[in-house]
Amino acid sequence: IPGLNWAIMAEIDAAEALGAVGSLRWNMLFIAAIAIPAIIVLAVVITRSITSPLRQGVEFAQSLSEGNFNAHLEIDQQNETGILAKALNTMVGSVGQMIRETIQSIQALLETSATLSKVSHELEVGASETSDRATNSASAAEEMSSSMTSMAAAVDQALMALAVEDEH
C-alpha cells in the first residue's frame, strides 16, 4: 500500500531449507557414479569400433605392399568403413587378376620367343647348308665347265689330227 513501509517476513528452519540441497547432492553423486563409468565404457567401445578397422586396414595395406594380392580385408560393417573395405577387396581382386593375366601373357611371349629363336636357328643352319651346297655346286659346275673345255679342245685336236692324216 503506498505510503506504508511494511514488510513481510517468513522464517524457516535451516535443516528444512537445506534438506532439498542435500538430497540433490546425493542424487547427483549417484548419477555421476553410474554415468561416468558408462561414458568411459561407451568411449572405449566407440574408439575400438574406429581403431580396429583402421588397424586391419593398415595390416591389409602392408600385406599389399609386400606383393600379397590374395589378402582380404575382413570388416563387416554397414557404414563408410565397411563400404571402403568392400571396395578395396574388389580392387585388390581386380588388380590380382590383371597381374595373373599379365604373367600368363609374359609366359606365352617367352614361349613364343623361344620357339621363334629355335626356328631362327634352324633357318640359319638351313641357309648355311644351302650356301655350302650352292658353293659346292658352283665349284662342281666350274670343274665341269673346265673339263668340258678341255674335252672340247681335245676333240678339236683329235679332229685336226684326223684331218691332217686324211690329207696324207
CORGI-V963099 format. One record per backbone hydrogen bond with DSSP energy under -1.0 kcal/mol. NH is the residue of the N-H (numbers start at 0). CO is the residue of the C=O. E is the energy in kcal/mol with one decimal. If there is no record, write none. Layout:
nh,co,e
NH,CO,E
NH,CO,E
This chain:
nh,co,e
3,0,-1.7
16,12,-2.0
17,13,-2.7
21,17,-2.0
22,18,-2.0
23,19,-2.5
24,20,-2.3
25,21,-2.1
26,22,-2.1
27,23,-2.4
28,24,-2.3
29,25,-2.3
30,26,-2.5
31,27,-2.7
32,28,-2.3
33,29,-1.3
34,30,-3.3
35,31,-2.4
37,33,-1.5
38,34,-2.8
39,35,-2.3
40,36,-2.8
41,37,-2.5
42,38,-2.5
43,39,-2.4
44,40,-2.4
45,41,-2.5
46,42,-2.5
47,43,-2.6
48,44,-2.1
49,45,-1.0
50,46,-3.3
51,47,-2.3
53,49,-1.3
54,50,-2.8
55,51,-2.4
56,52,-2.5
57,53,-2.3
58,54,-2.3
59,55,-2.4
60,56,-2.5
61,57,-2.4
62,58,-2.2
63,59,-2.2
64,60,-2.4
65,61,-1.1
66,63,-2.0
67,62,-2.2
68,66,-1.3
74,72,-1.2
82,78,-2.2
83,79,-2.6
84,80,-2.3
85,81,-2.3
86,82,-2.2
87,83,-2.6
88,84,-2.5
89,85,-2.3
90,86,-2.5
91,87,-2.8
92,88,-2.2
93,89,-2.3
94,90,-2.9
95,91,-2.8
96,92,-2.1
97,93,-2.4
98,94,-2.4
99,95,-2.5
100,96,-2.6
101,97,-2.4
102,98,-2.6
103,99,-2.3
104,100,-2.4
105,101,-2.6
106,102,-2.6
107,103,-2.4
108,104,-2.6
109,105,-2.6
110,106,-2.4
111,107,-2.6
112,108,-2.8
113,109,-2.4
114,110,-2.3
115,111,-2.9
116,112,-2.5
117,113,-2.2
118,114,-2.7
119,115,-2.8
120,116,-2.4
121,117,-2.5
122,118,-2.7
123,119,-2.4
124,120,-2.7
125,121,-2.8
126,122,-2.9
127,123,-2.5
128,124,-2.6
129,125,-2.6
130,126,-2.7
131,127,-2.6
132,128,-2.7
133,129,-2.8
134,130,-2.6
135,131,-2.7
136,132,-3.2
137,133,-2.7
138,134,-2.6
139,135,-2.8
140,136,-2.9
141,137,-2.5
142,138,-2.6
143,139,-2.8
144,140,-2.7
145,141,-2.6
146,142,-3.0
147,143,-3.2
148,144,-2.4
149,145,-2.6
150,146,-2.9
151,147,-2.8
152,148,-2.4
153,149,-2.5
154,150,-2.8
155,151,-2.6
156,152,-2.4
157,153,-2.5
158,154,-2.7
159,155,-2.4
160,156,-2.6
161,157,-2.3
162,158,-2.3
163,159,-2.4
164,160,-2.1
165,161,-2.5
166,162,-1.2
